[in-house]
């Protein structure tokens, strides 16, 4: 599912706010993914909450990058 998500994101790359260039898009997406990983590690003792929170952070971060 993750591979499908990144594939879909790559297909629609030009439609979103990633038009500032691939380097800036990669840096922003990397920062979102690192933040999601940190949230997951902070909540790792409660796996369902960790997965949900990391997914929410990832979706919100990429959504923010896409429309700003």
N, C-alpha and C positions, 0 to 999 in steps of 0.2 A: 504494500500500500504506500509506503514511503517513496519507493522508486516511482510509482505511478504519479504521486503528488509532484515530485521534482520534474518528472517528464512533462506533466501538464503545465507546470510553472515555466519550464523552458519553452514550450510551444507558444505561450502567451506572453513572452518576455517583453515584447515591444508594446503591448497594450497597457501595461501598468507603469508605475512611476520609476521603473528601473531604466528609464531612457537617459539617465545621467551618465551612462557608460557601464561597461561590464565590471570595471574595477570597483567603482563606488557601490554597485549592486552587490558584488561579492563581499565587500567589507561589511555592508549593512546586514546582509543575510547571515554572514558569519557571526556578527555581533548578536543577532537575534538567537541563533542556534547556541552560542556560548551561554547566553542568558538563560535559555530554556534548560540547558544542561545543569547550570548552577542551581536553578529551582528544583530540578529533579534530585540532585545530590543533597540539597537541603532537606528534602522531604522523603529520602529514600527508605526510611523505616516504615512508612505508610505507602506502600507501592501504588495502590489505586489513586490516592491523592497526588502522589508524585507524577504519575503519568498524566492525569487530568490537568494538573497545574502546568506541567511542561508543555503539553499540547496547546493549552489556552495561551500561554506566553508566546509560543511559536506562531500560532494563528494570528494573534493580535499584532505581533511584531511585523510579520510579513505583510499582513493587511495594511498596517500603517505605512510601511515602505511602499506598498503598491499604489496607494492613493495620495501620497504627499510628495 
